[in-house]
Amino acid sequence: MPRAPRVDPAANSATARAFVQWIRSAAPYIHAFRGKTFVIAFGGEVVADDTFLGIVHDLNLLHSLGIRLVVVHGSRPQIEAILKQQHIPSHYNRGLRVTDSETLDCVLEGTGHARSRIEALLSLGVANSPMAGARIRVVGGNFLTAKPMGVLDGVDMLWTGEVRRVDVEAIRQRLDDGDIVLVSPLGYSPTGEIFNLALEEVATQVAVWLSAQKLVFLMDTDGVRNGRRQLLTELSTRDAEALLAKRSKAPADVQHYLPCAIRACDNGVKRAHLLSRHHDGALLLELFTRDGVGTMIAAAPLAQLRSATIDDVGGILAIIAPLEDQGVLVRRSRERLEMEIERFVVAEHDGVIIGCAALYAFPAAKTGELAALAVDPDFRREGYGEALLHEIEQRARKLRLSRLFVLTTRTAGWFVERGFVESDPARLPKQKRDLYNWQRRSLVYEKTLT
């Protein structure tokens, strides 16, 4: 591919720095996602929109980064257009199409139109475009075994069905071959019958059967908002259920997709995401930035405090090293950290260490030292420092320690605001007092534990 025209570095230095910073910040996600299976789902209105090409470019990029993609599409607007053209009325029950034999023919035609457009765009290879040289192979198949939905609220749903089984082995074989798997909302019975399926049901079942890392729904709104109209970037399934129970005025697509996201996460899918299809680059921004642009759902809260293990040493070093370089913390070697790892507590967010603290106990003096309290700069306004301090205090109380002290050179105000009072090196336990660095001249603060 030919290189872009050279740009004066001085004229574009801010843009270049921002680009480099973004690439570096995205690197951990790129490493974590390589080889993982993502199920990306969207309705037929997305396929029909002029902006769909941008989504295709993003799918191409995800595929090129080694992510195993299963794309599930809908086709409702395509079907509606054909029904209207043939003067066939549409009938719905609980938001699901009632599919008689005449409607089923239109379902097959509309689904074919949507699928063909997706395959055509994923086949683009125009020079000087994001798809240049992509050579993406898209495959489909009879991956879904379905059964009739039957009678629902007294209405026979006829050829509207639900997923009975997903051919996991066949899908994984195609993913192993480096293909993108395209799944249409059609299912087949062992007797050769065809059933019209709901997009969200298909996507959820496929993600669960595959034990996918992520299930992503592209919809009209930008995610889930609370009563104050604030976007909720993270939700546990329990919190999501509570929100649905008390918010009857949530947008229709949230009421539609959020229960599916909850069901997927409660059945083994690691994360589910609700994103706006109107936000250019939403897939990339949601997957490769910390805050994202939509709502991420997980079975358990994404943030937790836990005891550190030897596997956390690298993450702890990454957190404390910048503060050691600034002289805020006393430098610790990897060897010392490995020897003292059982003293540490870590704050973890979505599998990444974002904070740490340590408790050094002096039982004879009924005193403990709070040490190495540090939080990633991106998370310092989210209460993790207070949470780590509270956890250390709780652990000190369990050891029957009555006093907690900390040595600091730069953050005295933070500790004073949280109940510490200035003390004197002479009040340190003898073991610690003998090691006190008089050249560093750290201030001593202590707090009585009640």
C-alpha positions, 0 to 999 in steps of 0.5 A: 500500500502506498504511504500517505503524503509526508506531513510536517511533524511540527505542524501535526505534533499534537495529533501525532502524540495523541495517536501514539498515546491511543495506540499504546493505551489500546495495546493491552486490549489488543493483546487480551482480545486476540484469539477470543470470540466476539458475537456482534449483533445488529438489526436490518436497519443497520444493514440498510443504513448508509453508515453501515460501511463504517461498521464493516470497516471496524469489523474488518479491523477487529478481524485483522487483530485476531478476534474471532468474529461471529456476526448475527444480523436481523432483517425486519425492515427488509421483510417489511418492505417486501410484505408491503410490496406484496400487500401482505399485512404484518402481524405481531405478538409480544413484539415477535412476527407471527409467521404464516406460510405466505409471510415465511416466503417474504422472510426468506427473501428479506433475509437473503437481501440483508445477508447479501449486502453484508457479504458484498461490503465485507468483500470490498477490497478497493485500494486506499480504503480501510478494506484494501487487501483484507480478503475476508472470507465470510461463511454461513451455514445451517448452524441453528436447529430450531423448534416452533414457538407454538401458541403464545398468549393464545396466538399460534406463532406458526413458523416463528420459532426459537433456538433449540441447538447451536452447532458449536463444532461447525462454527468453531471450525470455520473460526479456526480457518480464519473466517468470519461466521455470518449467522442469519435469523433462520433455524432448521428442524431435523425434518427440513422445516424453516423457522423465522427467529428473533435476532436477539434470541439468536445472538444470545444463544450463539454467544452462550453456546460458544462461551463467547468473550463478548456479545455486542448489540448495536442499537438506536440509543447509546446504552443504559441511562439512570433516572438522571439521564446519565450514561451507565458505562458499567452494570452488573447483571444484578444491578441491571435487573434492578434497573429494569424492574423499577424503570418502565420508561426505559427506551424500547431498545434497552428493554429489548436488548438488556434482558438478553445481555443479562441472560448471556452474562448469567450463562457464561458470556464474559461481557455484553455491550449495548452501543449506539449504531449511530456513533461512528467508531462505536465498536472501536471506542467501546472495546479499546478505551477504558471508559467506552461509549456504551454500557458494558454488562458483566455477571459480577461487578467489574471492580473488586478488592482481593488479596494479591497473588504472585501473579499480580507482581507485574501489575503492582510494579506498573502501578507503583513504579511511577510514584517511586520515580517521583519519590512519593513511594520508597522503591521496592525491588521485584524480589522484595515484592515477591517475598512480601506479596501476601501483605498486599491487597489489590484493586482489580477492574475488569481483570486489570490491576488498578491499585494496591496497598500493603499492611505490615503488622507489628503485633507486639506494639498492636500497630500496623503500617499502611504502605504502598497505597497507590491507584492508577491515575485514570481511576483516582477519582472513583474512590479506589484509594478510600476502598483500599484504605478501608480494606487495610483498616479492616484487616488490621482490626482482624489482627487486633491492631489498635493503631495504623500509621503511614509514612509520607512525603507528599500526600499528608493532606489526603490522610488527614482528611481520612482521620489520620493525625500527625505523629512523631518517628519516636512513636513508631514500633522499634523495628520500624523506628530502627529503619527510619530514613532520616535523610528522606524525613518522611512525615509520620501520621497515625490513626486510632482503630476503633 
